[in-house]
Amino acid sequence: MLCRLGRYILEEEAGDELLLACFGLCGRMCDLFGSLIVEVYTDVKTLLSHPACTISDSEVREKYDYLMDKADKLKASRQDIEKCFPKGVRSNVCQYWINKAKEIENEAKEFEDKYEKEDKRSCKWVYRYPSYKLGEDMGKKAKQIEDFLLEGGNLVVGSSSGKPLKPIGRRINRPLDSEWMPSVHKDTEEKLISFLRDEKVRRIGVWGISGCGKSMIMENLRKNEDVIILFESVIFVAFSGEWGLKELQDDIMGQLKVNVEGSPNMPEKARRISEMLQRKQCLILIDNFEEKVDLDKILGIQDNKKRCKVVFASRSRGVCFSMQADDVVHVDRLSPDDAWIMFKELVGEVIDRFPRIREEARLVVRECDGLPLLIDMVARNLRNVTDLTYWVTQKKQLQGWESPLQGMGEALQTLEFCYDSLSDPSKKCFLYCALYPEECQIHVDHLLECWISEGFIHEKSFREARDMGNSILHDLISGSFLARLDNKKYVKMTKLLRKMALKISSENNNFELVVKPEYSIQNQEWHKARRISLMDSPLQELPVSPDCAELLTLFLQRNKNLVDIPKNFFRSMRSLRVLDLYGTGIASLPPSLSKLVSLKALYLNSCFNLVDIPSGVKKLRLLEVLDIQKTKLNLHQIRSLIWLKCLRISFSSLIRVNHMKGRVSDFCSLEEFCVFIDSPQQWTNNVVDQVIQEVAMLEKLTSLEFCFPDLFYLQLFINKRRPWNNNSNFTFHFSVGVQDSSHSLLRDSVDYPIRNSLNLVDTEGADKVFATDKAFAEVLKETDIFGLIKQKKVPSLSSFGIDSMEKMLVCLIEECEDMEVIISNNGRREAVLKFLKDLYIKNLPKLRTIWEGHVLHGSLVQLTTIVIIKCPMLKNVFSHGLIQQLHELKHLKVEECHQIEEIIVRSESEGLGTNALQSLRNLELVDLPQLRIILDDSFKWPSLQKIKISFCDKLKRLPFSSENAAKLRRIEGQQSWWEALEWEDQAYKQRLQSHFHPQPAPI
C-alpha cells in the first residue's frame, strides 16, 4: 500500500504539503503496526531504486550542458548554410533543412526554460521524477540534433581548418528514360577503357571544370561491360571533402569485405587492403579529389604492380599528376548539339509542342555553356513548363548574375568554393579575365602584361614577372578556371566562370568591374569603377571629362568607330595603370595623356590612322609596356620613354626618322624588344645595319624578336653580341629572309617549353654557312623550333650540321625544291635529333626518303608527331631500321603523296619487334591513290585509337583482326570505301562497324 501511495505521489507530482502529510501518516502507522516494518522497508527500498530516485543533479546538469552544446552547434551550422546558400540559390531540400533546424532550436530553448524552472524547485530530494523525466527528454533531443547535424553534412562539407563551406557536388542524371550519352563522355570513356587495357598504365586521372560530368563518367565506367570483363571486382568511392584518409580507407575496406576488427591503424589497414588486392584483378574508382592524397598510404599498392588499377577524378590537372597519374584524360564541355539533346530530353515534349518556347530554350541552352551539371539543374526547373513568360524570366536570370535562377546559383556556389582555394594573386588574376567579352580569345602575352602592370605580380625584372605570370596561368588552366586553345598563345574563360567572376567582383569594392557589351556606361559608373571594359562595342564618342580617380584599367579595344578622344578625357585618371586602344580609329592622342602618371602599359597597336602622340608622353615615367605596331608613329615621337621595359614596334616606324633624333640604343632599360616587318620592300641596308648595331648595345635585353633581311645581317648581330653566352634566360625569335606567318603559327601551336626559334626563308647558301661557321652553329644549337622554307640547292636537313640540332624540338621543312633526303647518315656513329618531338614535311617535290643510310640507335626516339604532305616522289614512309626507333610516335599523317604504295617497305616489315610503333594513337592517310598496304595482320597496333582513311581507293584491306588493335575506337572514311573493303572475318567487321564514322563524299 505504501509503495503504491509513493508511486502515486511521484507519478502525479503531488504538492509539498500532500507529500509531507503522507510521510507523517506513514510514521504514525509504523508505530501502530510495527510488524509491518520489514515489509515497509522492502517497499521503500524498491521505490528508491527507481531511476527517478537514483539520478543525481550533476547527471541532469551534464545532459543539459550536452543538449545546449548540440543546440549551439546546430545554430552555427544553420547560419553557415544560410550564408553558403543565399535565398536566391537554395534548393527546396536546403530550405527545408533550414526551416526544420529553426524548429529544433526553438524546442531546445523550451528545454532550457524547463531546466531553469526545475533547478529552482525546492525539496528536489523528496521527489526525483520530474528531474529524471527532464534529463531523459533532454538526452533524446540531443540525439535528435546530432542526427540532424549529420543530414546537414550532406548539404555542405565543413572544414576544421577554417576553409569556407563547400556545396557537395551534385550527381548529374541521365536524360529521363534514355540510354543516351554525350559524345564527349563516350569518347572519354573509350579513352579510359584503352588505358585500362594498357599494362603500363596503373593510375589514370580524370580532370575538368566542376559540373562537366566527371561523376557521370565515373559511374558509367563502373557499369561498363568492358570493365566488368577486365576486372573481377570494381570499387567505387565518392570521396567527400569532410572525409579524412581514415574514412576513405574504411569505405574501401567495407567494399572489399576486409576484416576491420581490432580498430587497426592506417598502415595496418593499408596492409590488409593490399593483401586483398593481390588476390583479385581489381579496379578502384575514386571521385571528387580536391587535394593531393597519398594512395600508397591508403591502399598499400606500392608493390602491387600487377592486379590493381586506380582511376580518380579531380577538377585539377595538377592534383592528378601530384597523385602520380600515369596518364590523364580531360573532360571537355558538351558540344552545342549534345547540350541541346540533353536539355530537350530533360525538359520534355513541351519544347517540340510550342515554337516560341523552343526559341527560348535554344537561348537557355546556350547560356548553360555546355556544362551538364548546369543543364541538368536548369532543365529540371523548367520541365514541362508551358508559361512563356516564365521561360523568358528564367533566360534573363541565367544571362545575368545579380539574381541567378535556381540551379545556376547552386552551380556558381560550387565554383566559388574552387575559387576560394586559390592564392590571393591567383584570385585577382582570375577575376581580371572577366574584363574580356564572352567567348573572347585572350592573348596570353597581353594578359600577363596587364597582370604585371596592375601589380598582381611583384618581381625584380620583367622577365621574372612574366615567368611568375606564366606559373599563375598554368595553375588556372590546371584548375579548369581557364582553357588553353589550340593556338597556345590564347586562353579562354567559360561563360559560367565569367559570370561567377563578375558576381564576385561586384561584391568586392576593391575589384569592381564594369563590363559593357554596348556603350551604355553612366557617369556614376565611371566614378565608382576600378576597371572598365568597353571592348567590341559600337562606341563612337567618349565623355568629355569623366570623374574616375580610382580607375586602374580601361579597355577600349576594337572600337573602329572611335576616331576621337576628348582633350580632357584622361584628366582625372591619375591612378590608371593599363590603357588599351588597340584597333581603334583614332588619329591622335589628347594632351591629357600626360595626366596618366601611374600608367604602366599602353597599347596602340593596329591604330592604323594614328600619326601623333603629345609631347607630354614624357611625363609617363612609370610606363613599362608600349605597343605601337601597325601605327604611323615613329621612334622620334617616343624617344623620351627611355625607361620602357617592353617595346613592340613596326620596322616602318624605324625608317621614318633620322637616327640622330631617335635611336633604339637610347632605350637603355629595354628587356623585351619586338620588331614587326610590315613589308620586305621597306628594308634599306643603311637602316637595317644601324638598327642591328643599336639593338646589340641593349645590355638589359632578355628577349628579341627580329627579322633579318639575309644571313649577313644575322652574322652582324651575333658578331656584335652573343647574349646566349652570358645570359641563359635570353630568348630569341629570328627570321632570315621574308617573315613567314606559317612559322609563327607553328610556334604558337606547340605545347612544349619553347624559348628560341629560327626561320630561314629563301636564303641561298644557308646550309653551307651553318655547317661551317661557328657563330651560326651557336644559334642553331640554341634553337628549339627550326623552319626551312623555300631553300634552294639544299639536299638534306643534315647539310646544316646535324650536330648543332641537339636541342631542337620542332622542325618544319617546306617548299625546298631540291631536297631528296631529310636525314643522311654519312658515316656517323652517334644518335641524332634525340629530343625532336614534331617533324613537319610539306611540299618537297624531290623527296625520296626520310632517312638514308644506317639508322643510328637512339635517334628520333622522342618523336611524337610526323606530318608528310605533298611529296610526290616518296614511295614509302618508314624503313625497318627507322620504325624501330619510333617508340614514342603518337600521330602520323600522310597526305597527297601520290606515289606511296606502302607505309613500311614490305621486304623489311617482317620481324618487327613488339615495341615498333607501340605508342601510335592516330593514323591519318589522305589522298594516297597508290596505297595498297599499311602493314600485315601480324602487327599488334597496341595503342591505336583512331584511323582516318580518305581517297585511298586501292587500299582494300585493313591490318586489323580480333587479335590486335584492341584499343581502336574510331574509323573514318568514305562509305563507298568501307563497303568495298575485303574481310577474312565478317564477325570482326561487324564489331568494327560501330566504330566506323562515314565522311562526306567529295563534291
CORDAJO-V461925 format. One record per residue. RES is the residue in one small letter. D_FIRST is the distance of its C-alpha to the first C-alpha in whole Angstrom. Layout:
BEGIN
RES,D_FIRST / RES,D_FIRST
END
This chain:
BEGIN
m,0 / l,4 / c,5 / r,5 / l,6 / g,9 / r,10 / y,11 / i,12 / l,14 / e,15 / e,16 / e,18 / a,17 / g,20 / d,20 / e,20 / l,16 / l,15 / l,17 / a,16 / c,12 / f,13 / g,15 / l,13 / c,11 / g,14 / r,15 / m,12 / c,13 / d,16 / l,15 / f,13 / g,15 / s,15 / l,11 / i,13 / v,13 / e,10 / v,9 / y,12 / t,12 / d,9 / v,11 / k,14 / t,13 / l,12 / l,15 / s,17 / h,17 / p,21 / a,20 / c,19 / t,22 / i,25 / s,27 / d,29 / s,32 / e,31 / v,30 / r,34 / e,35 / k,34 / y,35 / d,39 / y,39 / l,39 / m,41 / d,44 / k,44 / a,44 / d,47 / k,48 / l,48 / k,50 / a,52 / s,53 / r,53 / q,56 / d,58 / i,58 / e,58 / k,61 / c,62 / f,62 / p,64 / k,63 / g,66 / v,66 / r,62 / s,61 / n,58 / v,56 / c,57 / q,56 / y,53 / w,51 / i,52 / n,51 / k,47 / a,48 / k,48 / e,44 / i,43 / e,44 / n,43 / e,39 / a,39 / k,40 / e,37 / f,35 / e,37 / d,36 / k,32 / y,33 / e,35 / k,32 / e,29 / d,31 / k,32 / r,28 / s,27 / c,24 / k,24 / w,22 / v,19 / y,18 / r,20 / y,20 / p,23 / s,25 / y,24 / k,24 / l,28 / g,29 / e,28 / d,30 / m,33 / g,33 / k,34 / k,36 / a,38 / k,39 / q,40 / i,42 / e,43 / d,44 / f,46 / l,48 / l,49 / e,50 / g,52 / g,54 / n,56 / l,57 / v,59 / v,59 / g,58 / s,60 / s,59 / s,63 / g,63 / k,65 / p,64 / l,62 / k,64 / p,63 / i,62 / g,66 / r,65 / r,66 / i,69 / n,69 / r,71 / p,73 / l,71 / d,72 / s,74 / e,76 / w,78 / m,78 / p,81 / s,84 / v,83 / h,80 / k,82 / d,84 / t,82 / e,80 / e,83 / k,84 / l,81 / i,81 / s,85 / f,83 / l,81 / r,84 / d,86 / e,85 / k,86 / v,83 / r,80 / r,78 / i,79 / g,78 / v,77 / w,78 / g,78 / i,77 / s,73 / g,73 / c,76 / g,74 / k,74 / s,70 / m,71 / i,74 / m,72 / e,70 / n,73 / l,74 / r,71 / k,71 / n,75 / e,77 / d,79 / v,76 / i,74 / i,77 / l,78 / f,75 / e,72 / s,69 / v,69 / i,66 / f,66 / v,64 / a,64 / f,64 / s,61 / g,63 / e,59 / w,59 / g,60 / l,62 / k,59 / e,58 / l,61 / q,61 / d,58 / d,59 / i,62 / m,60 / g,58 / q,60 / l,62 / k,59 / v,60 / n,57 / v,55 / e,53 / g,53 / s,53 / p,57 / n,59 / m,62 / p,65 / e,63 / k,62 / a,65 / r,67 / r,64 / i,65 / s,69 / e,69 / m,67 / l,70 / q,72 / r,71 / k,72 / q,74 / c,72 / l,72 / i,70 / l,70 / i,68 / d,68 / n,68 / f,69 / e,70 / e,71 / k,72 / v,70 / d,71 / l,71 / d,72 / k,69 / i,67 / l,68 / g,70 / i,73 / q,76 / d,77 / n,76 / k,79 / k,80 / r,77 / c,75 / k,76 / v,74 / v,74 / f,73 / a,73 / s,73 / r,75 / s,77 / r,80 / g,80 / v,76 / c,78 / f,81 / s,78 / m,76 / q,79 / a,80 / d,83 / d,84 / v,82 / v,82 / h,82 / v,80 / d,83 / r,82 / l,82 / s,86 / p,86 / d,86 / d,83 / a,81 / w,82 / i,81 / m,78 / f,77 / k,78 / e,76 / l,73 / v,74 / g,75 / e,77 / v,78 / i,80 / d,83 / r,82 / f,83 / p,86 / r,85 / i,82 / r,84 / e,86 / e,83 / a,81 / r,84 / l,84 / v,80 / v,81 / r,84 / e,81 / c,79 / d,81 / g,81 / l,77 / p,75 / l,72 / l,73 / i,75 / d,71 / m,69 / v,72 / a,73 / r,69 / n,69 / l,72 / r,71 / n,72 / v,73 / t,75 / d,76 / l,79 / t,78 / y,75 / w,77 / v,79 / t,77 / q,75 / k,79 / k,79 / q,76 / l,77 / q,80 / g,79 / w,76 / e,75 / s,73 / p,72 / l,71 / q,68 / g,69 / m,72 / g,69 / e,67 / a,70 / l,72 / q,68 / t,69 / l,72 / e,71 / f,69 / c,72 / y,74 / d,72 / s,72 / l,76 / s,78 / d,79 / p,82 / s,82 / k,79 / k,82 / c,85 / f,83 / l,82 / y,86 / c,87 / a,85 / l,88 / y,90 / p,90 / e,88 / e,89 / c,92 / q,94 / i,93 / h,96 / v,95 / d,97 / h,97 / l,93 / l,93 / e,96 / c,94 / w,91 / i,93 / s,95 / e,91 / g,90 / f,87 / i,89 / h,91 / e,93 / k,96 / s,99 / f,99 / r,99 / e,96 / a,94 / r,95 / d,94 / m,90 / g,90 / n,91 / s,88 / i,86 / l,87 / h,87 / d,83 / l,83 / i,84 / s,82 / g,79 / s,80 / f,81 / l,84 / a,86 / r,90 / l,92 / d,95 / n,97 / k,96 / k,97 / y,95 / v,91 / k,89 / m,85 / t,83 / k,82 / l,79 / l,79 / r,82 / k,79 / m,77 / a,79 / l,80 / k,76 / i,76 / s,79 / s,78 / e,75 / n,77 / n,79 / n,81 / f,82 / e,83 / l,85 / v,87 / v,88 / k,90 / p,92 / e,94 / y,95 / s,93 / i,92 / q,91 / n,92 / q,89 / e,88 / w,91 / h,90 / k,86 / a,87 / r,88 / r,89 / i,91 / s,92 / l,94 / m,96 / d,97 / s,97 / p,100 / l,101 / q,104 / e,104 / l,101 / p,100 / v,103 / s,101 / p,97 / d,95 / c,93 / a,93 / e,90 / l,92 / l,92 / t,93 / l,95 / f,96 / l,99 / q,100 / r,102 / n,102 / k,106 / n,106 / l,106 / v,109 / d,109 / i,106 / p,107 / k,108 / n,105 / f,103 / f,102 / r,102 / s,98 / m,97 / r,98 / s,95 / l,96 / r,96 / v,96 / l,99 / d,100 / l,103 / y,103 / g,105 / t,106 / g,109 / i,110 / a,113 / s,112 / l,110 / p,109 / p,110 / s,107 / l,106 / s,107 / k,104 / l,101 / v,101 / s,98 / l,99 / k,99 / a,100 / l,102 / y,103 / l,106 / n,107 / s,108 / c,109 / f,113 / n,114 / l,113 / v,116 / d,116 / i,113 / p,113 / s,115 / g,111 / v,110 / k,111 / k,108 / l,105 / r,105 / l,102 / l,103 / e,102 / v,103 / l,105 / d,106 / i,110 / q,110 / k,112 / t,113 / k,117 / l,116 / n,118 / l,117 / h,119 / q,117 / i,114 / r,116 / s,114 / l,111 / i,111 / w,108 / l,107 / k,105 / c,105 / l,108 / r,108 / i,112 / s,114 / f,118 / s,120 / s,118 / l,120 / i,123 / r,123 / v,124 / n,126 / h,125 / m,126 / k,124 / g,121 / r,120 / v,117 / s,117 / d,116 / f,113 / c,112 / s,108 / l,108 / e,106 / e,106 / f,109 / c,110 / v,113 / f,113 / i,116 / d,117 / s,120 / p,122 / q,125 / q,124 / w,125 / t,128 / n,129 / n,129 / v,126 / v,124 / d,125 / q,125 / v,121 / i,120 / q,122 / e,120 / v,117 / a,117 / m,117 / l,114 / e,112 / k,108 / l,109 / t,106 / s,106 / l,109 / e,110 / f,114 / c,116 / f,120 / p,123 / d,124 / l,123 / f,126 / y,123 / l,121 / q,123 / l,124 / f,120 / i,119 / n,122 / k,121 / r,117 / r,115 / p,112 / w,110 / n,111 / n,110 / n,107 / s,105 / n,103 / f,106 / t,106 / f,108 / h,109 / f,113 / s,115 / v,119 / g,121 / v,119 / q,116 / d,114 / s,111 / s,110 / h,109 / s,107 / l,105 / l,105 / r,104 / d,101 / s,99 / v,99 / d,95 / y,97 / p,97 / i,101 / r,103 / n,106 / s,108 / l,112 / n,114 / l,117 / v,119 / d,123 / t,124 / e,127 / g,127 / a,124 / d,123 / k,126 / v,125 / f,121 / a,122 / t,125 / d,124 / k,121 / a,120 / f,119 / a,118 / e,115 / v,114 / l,114 / k,111 / e,109 / t,109 / d,106 / i,107 / f,111 / g,112 / l,116 / i,117 / k,121 / q,122 / k,126 / k,127 / v,124 / p,124 / s,120 / l,117 / s,118 / s,121 / f,120 / g,119 / i,116 / d,115 / s,114 / m,111 / e,109 / k,106 / m,107 / l,104 / v,105 / c,109 / l,110 / i,114 / e,115 / e,119 / c,121 / e,123 / d,125 / m,122 / e,122 / v,119 / i,116 / i,116 / s,119 / n,119 / n,122 / g,121 / r,118 / r,116 / e,113 / a,110 / v,111 / l,108 / k,105 / f,103 / l,104 / k,102 / d,103 / l,107 / y,108 / i,112 / k,113 / n,117 / l,119 / p,122 / k,123 / l,120 / r,120 / t,117 / i,114 / w,115 / e,118 / g,119 / h,117 / v,113 / l,112 / h,108 / g,106 / s,108 / l,106 / v,102 / q,100 / l,102 / t,99 / t,101 / i,105 / v,106 / i,110 / i,112 / k,115 / c,117 / p,119 / m,121 / l,118 / k,117 / n,114 / v,111 / f,110 / s,112 / h,110 / g,111 / l,109 / i,106 / q,105 / q,105 / l,103 / h,99 / e,98 / l,99 / k,97 / h,99 / l,102 / k,104 / v,108 / e,110 / e,113 / c,115 / h,117 / q,118 / i,115 / e,115 / e,112 / i,109 / i,110 / v,114 / r,113 / s,115 / e,113 / s,109 / e,109 / g,107 / l,105 / g,102 / t,99 / n,98 / a,101 / l,100 / q,96 / s,95 / l,97 / r,94 / n,97 / l,100 / e,102 / l,106 / v,107 / d,111 / l,112 / p,114 / q,116 / l,112 / r,112 / i,109 / i,107 / l,106 / d,105 / d,102 / s,102 / f,101 / k,97 / w,96 / p,93 / s,92 / l,94 / q,92 / k,94 / i,98 / k,100 / i,103 / s,106 / f,109 / c,110 / d,111 / k,112 / l,109 / k,108 / r,105 / l,102 / p,102 / f,98 / s,97 / s,93 / e,94 / n,94 / a,93 / a,90 / k,89 / l,91 / r,90 / r,92 / i,96 / e,98 / g,101 / q,103 / q,102 / s,106 / w,106 / w,102 / e,103 / a,106 / l,105 / e,105 / w,102 / e,102 / d,98 / q,98 / a,94 / y,94 / k,96 / q,93 / r,91 / l,93 / q,93 / s,90 / h,91 / f,94 / h,95 / p,98 / q,100 / p,102 / a,106 / p,109 / i,110
END
